């Protein structure tokens, strides 16, 4: 009863194909990939700003 199995993944893919059509899926994946990339970049930038802020607030 743990995690998502092979059947569940196939069912999800089938539903996505039915809802969006096979031609639209590459465009959706491209958009999702760019969204994930932007999110990762924002997290990296936030970590960088946080570490810079901490180094200026805590001079040794």
PQR file with spaces between the fields and no chain letter, atoms N, CA, C, O and H, PARSE charges and radii, in Angstrom:
ATOM       1  N    UNK     1       0.803   -1.207    0.000 -0.4000 1.5000
ATOM       2  CA   UNK     1       0.000    0.000    0.000 -0.0000 2.0000
ATOM       3  C    UNK     1       0.840    1.263    0.000  0.5500 1.7000
ATOM       4  O    UNK     1       0.296    2.341    0.239 -0.5500 1.4000
ATOM       5  N    UNK     2       2.120    1.187   -0.252 -0.4000 1.5000
ATOM       6  CA   UNK     2       2.933    2.394   -0.272 -0.0000 2.0000
ATOM       7  C    UNK     2       3.095    2.928   -1.678  0.5500 1.7000
ATOM       8  O    UNK     2       2.862    2.188   -2.634 -0.5500 1.4000
ATOM       9  H    UNK     2       2.562    0.312   -0.446  0.4000 1.0000
ATOM      10  N    UNK     3       3.470    4.135   -1.841 -0.4000 1.5000
ATOM      11  CA   UNK     3       3.886    4.759   -3.095 -0.0000 2.0000
ATOM      12  C    UNK     3       3.001    4.526   -4.307  0.5500 1.7000
ATOM      13  O    UNK     3       1.990    3.826   -4.251 -0.5500 1.4000
ATOM      14  H    UNK     3       3.659    4.736   -1.065  0.4000 1.0000
ATOM      15  N    UNK     4       3.414    5.129   -5.382 -0.4000 1.5000
ATOM      16  CA   UNK     4       2.699    5.008   -6.652 -0.0000 2.0000
ATOM      17  C    UNK     4       3.310    3.862   -7.438  0.5500 1.7000
ATOM      18  O    UNK     4       4.528    3.788   -7.597 -0.5500 1.4000
ATOM      19  H    UNK     4       4.236    5.697   -5.427  0.4000 1.0000
ATOM      20  N    UNK     5       2.475    2.985   -7.920 -0.4000 1.5000
ATOM      21  CA   UNK     5       2.935    1.834   -8.682 -0.0000 2.0000
ATOM      22  C    UNK     5       2.866    2.083  -10.182  0.5500 1.7000
ATOM      23  O    UNK     5       2.465    3.155  -10.634 -0.5500 1.4000
ATOM      24  H    UNK     5       1.485    3.045   -7.791  0.4000 1.0000
ATOM      25  N    UNK     6       3.260    1.088  -10.927 -0.4000 1.5000
ATOM      26  CA   UNK     6       3.302    1.165  -12.381 -0.0000 2.0000
ATOM      27  C    UNK     6       1.912    1.410  -12.966  0.5500 1.7000
ATOM      28  O    UNK     6       1.760    2.211  -13.889 -0.5500 1.4000
ATOM      29  H    UNK     6       3.586    0.217  -10.560  0.4000 1.0000
ATOM      30  N    UNK     7       0.912    0.734  -12.441 -0.4000 1.5000
ATOM      31  CA   UNK     7      -0.454    0.903  -12.954 -0.0000 2.0000
ATOM      32  C    UNK     7      -0.961    2.321  -12.746  0.5500 1.7000
ATOM      33  O    UNK     7      -1.620    2.879  -13.623 -0.5500 1.4000
ATOM      34  H    UNK     7       1.036    0.084  -11.691  0.4000 1.0000
ATOM      35  N    UNK     8      -0.663    2.908  -11.595 -0.4000 1.5000
ATOM      36  CA   UNK     8      -1.116    4.263  -11.314 -0.0000 2.0000
ATOM      37  C    UNK     8      -0.463    5.266  -12.256  0.5500 1.7000
ATOM      38  O    UNK     8      -1.113    6.203  -12.720 -0.5500 1.4000
ATOM      39  H    UNK     8      -0.128    2.454  -10.882  0.4000 1.0000
ATOM      40  N    UNK     9       0.826    5.067  -12.538 -0.4000 1.5000
ATOM      41  CA   UNK     9       1.533    5.953  -13.462 -0.0000 2.0000
ATOM      42  C    UNK     9       0.931    5.835  -14.860  0.5500 1.7000
ATOM      43  O    UNK     9       0.717    6.847  -15.527 -0.5500 1.4000
ATOM      44  H    UNK     9       1.353    4.306  -12.161  0.4000 1.0000
ATOM      45  N    UNK    10       0.658    4.621  -15.306 -0.4000 1.5000
ATOM      46  CA   UNK    10       0.040    4.432  -16.620 -0.0000 2.0000
ATOM      47  C    UNK    10      -1.338    5.095  -16.691  0.5500 1.7000
ATOM      48  O    UNK    10      -1.690    5.709  -17.698 -0.5500 1.4000
ATOM      49  H    UNK    10       0.832    3.799  -14.764  0.4000 1.0000
ATOM      50  N    UNK    11      -2.099    4.966  -15.625 -0.4000 1.5000
ATOM      51  CA   UNK    11      -3.421    5.579  -15.580 -0.0000 2.0000
ATOM      52  C    UNK    11      -3.312    7.100  -15.663  0.5500 1.7000
ATOM      53  O    UNK    11      -4.079    7.736  -16.386 -0.5500 1.4000
ATOM      54  H    UNK    11      -1.812    4.467  -14.807  0.4000 1.0000
ATOM      55  N    UNK    12      -2.374    7.682  -14.936 -0.4000 1.5000
ATOM      56  CA   UNK    12      -2.173    9.131  -14.994 -0.0000 2.0000
ATOM      57  C    UNK    12      -1.772    9.580  -16.396  0.5500 1.7000
ATOM      58  O    UNK    12      -2.289   10.575  -16.903 -0.5500 1.4000
ATOM      59  H    UNK    12      -1.751    7.165  -14.348  0.4000 1.0000
ATOM      60  N    UNK    13      -0.849    8.845  -17.024 -0.4000 1.5000
ATOM      61  CA   UNK    13      -0.435    9.186  -18.387 -0.0000 2.0000
ATOM      62  C    UNK    13      -1.596    9.086  -19.370  0.5500 1.7000
ATOM      63  O    UNK    13      -1.736    9.927  -20.257 -0.5500 1.4000
ATOM      64  H    UNK    13      -0.429    8.037  -16.613  0.4000 1.0000
ATOM      65  N    UNK    14      -2.415    8.075  -19.216 -0.4000 1.5000
ATOM      66  CA   UNK    14      -3.580    7.910  -20.082 -0.0000 2.0000
ATOM      67  C    UNK    14      -4.545    9.083  -19.916  0.5500 1.7000
ATOM      68  O    UNK    14      -5.063    9.605  -20.904 -0.5500 1.4000
ATOM      69  H    UNK    14      -2.302    7.391  -18.495  0.4000 1.0000
ATOM      70  N    UNK    15      -4.783    9.492  -18.693 -0.4000 1.5000
ATOM      71  CA   UNK    15      -5.679   10.623  -18.433 -0.0000 2.0000
ATOM      72  C    UNK    15      -5.109   11.901  -19.047  0.5500 1.7000
ATOM      73  O    UNK    15      -5.850   12.690  -19.634 -0.5500 1.4000
ATOM      74  H    UNK    15      -4.362    9.068  -17.891  0.4000 1.0000
ATOM      75  N    UNK    16      -3.797   12.108  -18.915 -0.4000 1.5000
ATOM      76  CA   UNK    16      -3.161   13.300  -19.488 -0.0000 2.0000
ATOM      77  C    UNK    16      -3.294   13.305  -20.999  0.5500 1.7000
ATOM      78  O    UNK    16      -3.595   14.340  -21.594 -0.5500 1.4000
ATOM      79  H    UNK    16      -3.195   11.467  -18.438  0.4000 1.0000
ATOM      80  N    UNK    17      -3.071   12.154  -21.625 -0.4000 1.5000
ATOM      81  CA   UNK    17      -3.200   12.066  -23.088 -0.0000 2.0000
ATOM      82  C    UNK    17      -4.632   12.342  -23.516  0.5500 1.7000
ATOM      83  O    UNK    17      -4.856   13.026  -24.515 -0.5500 1.4000
ATOM      84  H    UNK    17      -2.827   11.313  -21.142  0.4000 1.0000
ATOM      85  N    UNK    18      -5.594   11.827  -22.784 -0.4000 1.5000
ATOM      86  CA   UNK    18      -7.001   12.049  -23.125 -0.0000 2.0000
ATOM      87  C    UNK    18      -7.371   13.523  -22.963  0.5500 1.7000
ATOM      88  O    UNK    18      -8.057   14.087  -23.816 -0.5500 1.4000
ATOM      89  H    UNK    18      -5.412   11.271  -21.973  0.4000 1.0000
ATOM      90  N    UNK    19      -6.924   14.146  -21.882 -0.4000 1.5000
ATOM      91  CA   UNK    19      -7.285   15.536  -21.625 -0.0000 2.0000
ATOM      92  C    UNK    19      -6.599   16.518  -22.566  0.5500 1.7000
ATOM      93  O    UNK    19      -7.238   17.450  -23.053 -0.5500 1.4000
ATOM      94  H    UNK    19      -6.367   13.689  -21.189  0.4000 1.0000
ATOM      95  N    UNK    20      -5.318   16.328  -22.827 -0.4000 1.5000
ATOM      96  CA   UNK    20      -4.554   17.324  -23.560 -0.0000 2.0000
ATOM      97  C    UNK    20      -4.216   16.928  -24.986  0.5500 1.7000
ATOM      98  O    UNK    20      -3.909   17.794  -25.805 -0.5500 1.4000
ATOM      99  H    UNK    20      -4.799   15.571  -22.431  0.4000 1.0000
ATOM     100  N    UNK    21      -4.264   15.673  -25.295 -0.4000 1.5000
ATOM     101  CA   UNK    21      -3.894   15.218  -26.630 -0.0000 2.0000
ATOM     102  C    UNK    21      -2.398   14.983  -26.726  0.5500 1.7000
ATOM     103  O    UNK    21      -1.615   15.611  -26.013 -0.5500 1.4000
ATOM     104  H    UNK    21      -4.514   14.969  -24.630  0.4000 1.0000
ATOM     105  N    UNK    22      -2.010   14.090  -27.596 -0.4000 1.5000
ATOM     106  CA   UNK    22      -0.607   13.693  -27.701 -0.0000 2.0000
ATOM     107  C    UNK    22       0.276   14.824  -28.210  0.5500 1.7000
ATOM     108  O    UNK    22       1.454   14.885  -27.859 -0.5500 1.4000
ATOM     109  H    UNK    22      -2.646   13.580  -28.174  0.4000 1.0000
ATOM     110  N    UNK    23      -0.265   15.718  -29.028 -0.4000 1.5000
ATOM     111  CA   UNK    23       0.544   16.809  -29.581 -0.0000 2.0000
ATOM     112  C    UNK    23       0.834   17.900  -28.559  0.5500 1.7000
ATOM     113  O    UNK    23       1.817   18.626  -28.698 -0.5500 1.4000
ATOM     114  H    UNK    23      -1.222   15.669  -29.313  0.4000 1.0000
ATOM     115  N    UNK    24       0.015   18.024  -27.560 -0.4000 1.5000
ATOM     116  CA   UNK    24       0.169   19.077  -26.565 -0.0000 2.0000
ATOM     117  C    UNK    24       1.129   18.688  -25.440  0.5500 1.7000
ATOM     118  O    UNK    24       1.643   19.568  -24.748 -0.5500 1.4000
ATOM     119  H    UNK    24      -0.784   17.434  -27.446  0.4000 1.0000
ATOM     120  N    UNK    25       1.381   17.407  -25.244 -0.4000 1.5000
ATOM     121  CA   UNK    25       2.204   16.928  -24.125 -0.0000 2.0000
ATOM     122  C    UNK    25       3.637   17.478  -24.168  0.5500 1.7000
ATOM     123  O    UNK    25       4.126   17.922  -23.129 -0.5500 1.4000
ATOM     124  H    UNK    25       0.964   16.692  -25.805  0.4000 1.0000
ATOM     125  N    UNK    26       4.338   17.473  -25.315 -0.4000 1.5000
ATOM     126  CA   UNK    26       5.704   18.035  -25.310 -0.0000 2.0000
ATOM     127  C    UNK    26       5.733   19.505  -24.878  0.5500 1.7000
ATOM     128  O    UNK    26       6.646   19.934  -24.172 -0.5500 1.4000
ATOM     129  H    UNK    26       3.941   17.112  -26.159  0.4000 1.0000
ATOM     130  N    UNK    27       4.743   20.257  -25.301 -0.4000 1.5000
ATOM     131  CA   UNK    27       4.663   21.667  -24.911 -0.0000 2.0000
ATOM     132  C    UNK    27       4.445   21.802  -23.398  0.5500 1.7000
ATOM     133  O    UNK    27       5.049   22.660  -22.754 -0.5500 1.4000
ATOM     134  H    UNK    27       4.001   19.908  -25.874  0.4000 1.0000
ATOM     135  N    UNK    28       3.592   20.964  -22.845 -0.4000 1.5000
ATOM     136  CA   UNK    28       3.352   20.988  -21.397 -0.0000 2.0000
ATOM     137  C    UNK    28       4.609   20.619  -20.623  0.5500 1.7000
ATOM     138  O    UNK    28       4.925   21.250  -19.614 -0.5500 1.4000
ATOM     139  H    UNK    28       3.101   20.267  -23.368  0.4000 1.0000
ATOM     140  N    UNK    29       5.326   19.602  -21.088 -0.4000 1.5000
ATOM     141  CA   UNK    29       6.550   19.180  -20.400 -0.0000 2.0000
ATOM     142  C    UNK    29       7.623   20.259  -20.488  0.5500 1.7000
ATOM     143  O    UNK    29       8.359   20.486  -19.527 -0.5500 1.4000
ATOM     144  H    UNK    29       5.070   19.090  -21.908  0.4000 1.0000
ATOM     145  N    UNK    30       7.714   20.924  -21.640 -0.4000 1.5000
ATOM     146  CA   UNK    30       8.674   22.009  -21.812 -0.0000 2.0000
ATOM     147  C    UNK    30       8.371   23.135  -20.827  0.5500 1.7000
ATOM     148  O    UNK    30       9.278   23.677  -20.196 -0.5500 1.4000
ATOM     149  H    UNK    30       7.117   20.739  -22.420  0.4000 1.0000
ATOM     150  N    UNK    31       7.108   23.480  -20.703 -0.4000 1.5000
ATOM     151  CA   UNK    31       6.702   24.516  -19.761 -0.0000 2.0000
ATOM     152  C    UNK    31       6.979   24.122  -18.322  0.5500 1.7000
ATOM     153  O    UNK    31       7.417   24.947  -17.520 -0.5500 1.4000
ATOM     154  H    UNK    31       6.371   23.040  -21.217  0.4000 1.0000
ATOM     155  N    UNK    32       6.723   22.865  -17.995 -0.4000 1.5000
ATOM     156  CA   UNK    32       6.983   22.391  -16.641 -0.0000 2.0000
ATOM     157  C    UNK    32       8.480   22.410  -16.347  0.5500 1.7000
ATOM     158  O    UNK    32       8.899   22.775  -15.248 -0.5500 1.4000
ATOM     159  H    UNK    32       6.367   22.195  -18.647  0.4000 1.0000
ATOM     160  N    UNK    33       9.282   22.017  -17.332 -0.4000 1.5000
ATOM     161  CA   UNK    33      10.733   22.024  -17.154 -0.0000 2.0000
ATOM     162  C    UNK    33      11.275   23.423  -16.937  0.5500 1.7000
ATOM     163  O    UNK    33      12.139   23.630  -16.085 -0.5500 1.4000
ATOM     164  H    UNK    33       8.942   21.722  -18.225  0.4000 1.0000
ATOM     165  N    UNK    34      10.778   24.380  -17.697 -0.4000 1.5000
ATOM     166  CA   UNK    34      11.256   25.757  -17.508 -0.0000 2.0000
ATOM     167  C    UNK    34      10.787   26.309  -16.164  0.5500 1.7000
ATOM     168  O    UNK    34      11.501   27.092  -15.538 -0.5500 1.4000
ATOM     169  H    UNK    34      10.077   24.212  -18.389  0.4000 1.0000
ATOM     170  N    UNK    35       9.614   25.917  -15.720 -0.4000 1.5000
ATOM     171  CA   UNK    35       9.129   26.349  -14.408 -0.0000 2.0000
ATOM     172  C    UNK    35       9.982   25.791  -13.285  0.5500 1.7000
ATOM     173  O    UNK    35      10.289   26.500  -12.327 -0.5500 1.4000
ATOM     174  H    UNK    35       9.034   25.280  -16.228  0.4000 1.0000
ATOM     175  N    UNK    36      10.366   24.533  -13.394 -0.4000 1.5000
ATOM     176  CA   UNK    36      11.231   23.916  -12.394 -0.0000 2.0000
ATOM     177  C    UNK    36      12.593   24.591  -12.387  0.5500 1.7000
ATOM     178  O    UNK    36      13.162   24.831  -11.322 -0.5500 1.4000
ATOM     179  H    UNK    36      10.116   23.957  -14.173  0.4000 1.0000
ATOM     180  N    UNK    37      13.123   24.902  -13.578 -0.4000 1.5000
ATOM     181  CA   UNK    37      14.423   25.577  -13.672 -0.0000 2.0000
ATOM     182  C    UNK    37      14.362   26.949  -13.005  0.5500 1.7000
ATOM     183  O    UNK    37      15.267   27.308  -12.251 -0.5500 1.4000
ATOM     184  H    UNK    37      12.660   24.708  -14.443  0.4000 1.0000
ATOM     185  N    UNK    38      13.311   27.716  -13.273 -0.4000 1.5000
ATOM     186  CA   UNK    38      13.159   29.029  -12.647 -0.0000 2.0000
ATOM     187  C    UNK    38      13.068   28.907  -11.127  0.5500 1.7000
ATOM     188  O    UNK    38      13.638   29.724  -10.404 -0.5500 1.4000
ATOM     189  H    UNK    38      12.576   27.425  -13.886  0.4000 1.0000
ATOM     190  N    UNK    39      12.367   27.906  -10.648 -0.4000 1.5000
ATOM     191  CA   UNK    39      12.238   27.687   -9.212 -0.0000 2.0000
ATOM     192  C    UNK    39      13.602   27.385   -8.590  0.5500 1.7000
ATOM     193  O    UNK    39      13.955   27.955   -7.557 -0.5500 1.4000
ATOM     194  H    UNK    39      11.904   27.242  -11.235  0.4000 1.0000
ATOM     195  N    UNK    40      14.367   26.493   -9.217 -0.4000 1.5000
ATOM     196  CA   UNK    40      15.696   26.152   -8.709 -0.0000 2.0000
ATOM     197  C    UNK    40      16.616   27.364   -8.702  0.5500 1.7000
ATOM     198  O    UNK    40      17.367   27.573   -7.749 -0.5500 1.4000
ATOM     199  H    UNK    40      14.081   26.030  -10.056  0.4000 1.0000
ATOM     200  N    UNK    41      16.556   28.168   -9.769 -0.4000 1.5000
ATOM     201  CA   UNK    41      17.374   29.377   -9.823 -0.0000 2.0000
ATOM     202  C    UNK    41      17.007   30.343   -8.702  0.5500 1.7000
ATOM     203  O    UNK    41      17.884   30.956   -8.094 -0.5500 1.4000
ATOM     204  H    UNK    41      15.946   27.998  -10.543  0.4000 1.0000
ATOM     205  N    UNK    42      15.719   30.477   -8.431 -0.4000 1.5000
ATOM     206  CA   UNK    42      15.269   31.370   -7.363 -0.0000 2.0000
ATOM     207  C    UNK    42      15.742   30.872   -6.000  0.5500 1.7000
ATOM     208  O    UNK    42      16.125   31.673   -5.148 -0.5500 1.4000
ATOM     209  H    UNK    42      15.006   29.979   -8.925  0.4000 1.0000
ATOM     210  N    UNK    43      15.717   29.563   -5.791 -0.4000 1.5000
ATOM     211  CA   UNK    43      16.179   29.000   -4.525 -0.0000 2.0000
ATOM     212  C    UNK    43      17.678   29.247   -4.362  0.5500 1.7000
ATOM     213  O    UNK    43      18.131   29.617   -3.279 -0.5500 1.4000
ATOM     214  H    UNK    43      15.405   28.913   -6.483  0.4000 1.0000
ATOM     215  N    UNK    44      18.452   29.043   -5.439 -0.4000 1.5000
ATOM     216  CA   UNK    44      19.895   29.294   -5.374 -0.0000 2.0000
ATOM     217  C    UNK    44      20.173   30.766   -5.060  0.5500 1.7000
ATOM     218  O    UNK    44      21.038   31.078   -4.240 -0.5500 1.4000
ATOM     219  H    UNK    44      18.084   28.742   -6.318  0.4000 1.0000
ATOM     220  N    UNK    45      19.448   31.655   -5.705 -0.4000 1.5000
ATOM     221  CA   UNK    45      19.634   33.085   -5.483 -0.0000 2.0000
ATOM     222  C    UNK    45      19.288   33.453   -4.043  0.5500 1.7000
ATOM     223  O    UNK    45      19.985   34.254   -3.420 -0.5500 1.4000
ATOM     224  H    UNK    45      18.746   31.402   -6.371  0.4000 1.0000
ATOM     225  N    UNK    46      18.225   32.877   -3.521 -0.4000 1.5000
ATOM     226  CA   UNK    46      17.828   33.159   -2.147 -0.0000 2.0000
ATOM     227  C    UNK    46      18.889   32.664   -1.162  0.5500 1.7000
ATOM     228  O    UNK    46      19.207   33.360   -0.198 -0.5500 1.4000
ATOM     229  H    UNK    46      17.659   32.227   -4.027  0.4000 1.0000
ATOM     230  N    UNK    47      19.437   31.475   -1.396 -0.4000 1.5000
ATOM     231  CA   UNK    47      20.494   30.955   -0.527 -0.0000 2.0000
ATOM     232  C    UNK    47      21.719   31.857   -0.580  0.5500 1.7000
ATOM     233  O    UNK    47      22.351   32.116    0.444 -0.5500 1.4000
ATOM     234  H    UNK    47      19.179   30.910   -2.179  0.4000 1.0000
ATOM     235  N    UNK    48      22.051   32.335   -1.776 -0.4000 1.5000
ATOM     236  CA   UNK    48      23.204   33.219   -1.938 -0.0000 2.0000
ATOM     237  C    UNK    48      22.987   34.514   -1.174  0.5500 1.7000
ATOM     238  O    UNK    48      23.881   34.972   -0.462 -0.5500 1.4000
ATOM     239  H    UNK    48      21.538   32.125   -2.608  0.4000 1.0000
ATOM     240  N    UNK    49      21.807   35.111   -1.314 -0.4000 1.5000
ATOM     241  CA   UNK    49      21.506   36.350   -0.602 -0.0000 2.0000
ATOM     242  C    UNK    49      21.508   36.137    0.909  0.5500 1.7000
ATOM     243  O    UNK    49      21.986   36.990    1.657 -0.5500 1.4000
ATOM     244  H    UNK    49      21.080   34.740   -1.892  0.4000 1.0000
ATOM     245  N    UNK    50      20.982   35.018    1.351 -0.4000 1.5000
ATOM     246  CA   UNK    50      20.937   34.727    2.785 -0.0000 2.0000
ATOM     247  C    UNK    50      22.352   34.577    3.345  0.5500 1.7000
ATOM     248  O    UNK    50      22.657   35.115    4.409 -0.5500 1.4000
ATOM     249  H    UNK    50      20.594   34.325    0.743  0.4000 1.0000
ATOM     250  N    UNK    51      23.209   33.854    2.637 -0.4000 1.5000
ATOM     251  CA   UNK    51      24.574   33.671    3.125 -0.0000 2.0000
ATOM     252  C    UNK    51      25.348   34.984    3.109  0.5500 1.7000
ATOM     253  O    UNK    51      26.158   35.229    4.003 -0.5500 1.4000
ATOM     254  H    UNK    51      22.960   33.417    1.772  0.4000 1.0000
ATOM     255  N    UNK    52      25.110   35.841    2.099 -0.4000 1.5000
ATOM     256  CA   UNK    52      25.758   37.153    2.057 -0.0000 2.0000
ATOM     257  C    UNK    52      25.283   38.020    3.216  0.5500 1.7000
ATOM     258  O    UNK    52      26.082   38.713    3.846 -0.5500 1.4000
ATOM     259  H    UNK    52      24.452   35.641    1.373  0.4000 1.0000
ATOM     260  N    UNK    53      24.003   37.984    3.492 -0.4000 1.5000
ATOM     261  CA   UNK    53      23.426   38.766    4.571 -0.0000 2.0000
ATOM     262  C    UNK    53      23.976   38.309    5.921  0.5500 1.7000
ATOM     263  O    UNK    53      24.276   39.135    6.784 -0.5500 1.4000
ATOM     264  H    UNK    53      23.354   37.421    2.980  0.4000 1.0000
ATOM     265  N    UNK    54      24.107   36.997    6.102 -0.4000 1.5000
ATOM     266  CA   UNK    54      24.642   36.454    7.348 -0.0000 2.0000
ATOM     267  C    UNK    54      26.104   36.829    7.531  0.5500 1.7000
ATOM     268  O    UNK    54      26.537   37.111    8.648 -0.5500 1.4000
ATOM     269  H    UNK    54      23.863   36.326    5.402  0.4000 1.0000
ATOM     270  N    UNK    55      26.868   36.834    6.442 -0.4000 1.5000
ATOM     271  CA   UNK    55      28.292   37.173    6.560 -0.0000 2.0000
ATOM     272  C    UNK    55      28.483   38.651    6.880  0.5500 1.7000
ATOM     273  O    UNK    55      29.453   39.000    7.553 -0.5500 1.4000
ATOM     274  H    UNK    55      26.515   36.605    5.534  0.4000 1.0000
ATOM     275  N    UNK    56      27.594   39.530    6.424 -0.4000 1.5000
ATOM     276  CA   UNK    56      27.719   40.957    6.742 -0.0000 2.0000
ATOM     277  C    UNK    56      27.183   41.265    8.135  0.5500 1.7000
ATOM     278  O    UNK    56      27.624   42.227    8.765 -0.5500 1.4000
ATOM     279  H    UNK    56      26.806   39.246    5.878  0.4000 1.0000
ATOM     280  N    UNK    57      26.243   40.469    8.623 -0.4000 1.5000
ATOM     281  CA   UNK    57      25.685   40.691    9.954 -0.0000 2.0000
ATOM     282  C    UNK    57      26.547   40.099   11.060  0.5500 1.7000
ATOM     283  O    UNK    57      26.478   40.557   12.201 -0.5500 1.4000
ATOM     284  H    UNK    57      25.885   39.688    8.111  0.4000 1.0000
ATOM     285  N    UNK    58      27.351   39.102   10.751 -0.4000 1.5000
ATOM     286  CA   UNK    58      28.169   38.421   11.751 -0.0000 2.0000
ATOM     287  C    UNK    58      29.649   38.533   11.407  0.5500 1.7000
ATOM     288  O    UNK    58      30.267   37.525   11.064 -0.5500 1.4000
ATOM     289  H    UNK    58      27.408   38.731    9.824  0.4000 1.0000
ATOM     290  N    UNK    59      30.236   39.721   11.488 -0.4000 1.5000
ATOM     291  CA   UNK    59      31.665   39.817   11.168 -0.0000 2.0000
ATOM     292  C    UNK    59      32.500   39.113   12.232  0.5500 1.7000
ATOM     293  O    UNK    59      32.230   39.232   13.427 -0.5500 1.4000
ATOM     294  H    UNK    59      29.734   40.540   11.767  0.4000 1.0000
ATOM     295  N    UNK    60      33.506   38.387   11.789 -0.4000 1.5000
ATOM     296  CA   UNK    60      34.342   37.626   12.726 -0.0000 2.0000
ATOM     297  C    UNK    60      35.526   38.431   13.179  0.5500 1.7000
ATOM     298  O    UNK    60      36.336   37.947   13.969 -0.5500 1.4000
ATOM     299  H    UNK    60      33.725   38.290   10.818  0.4000 1.0000
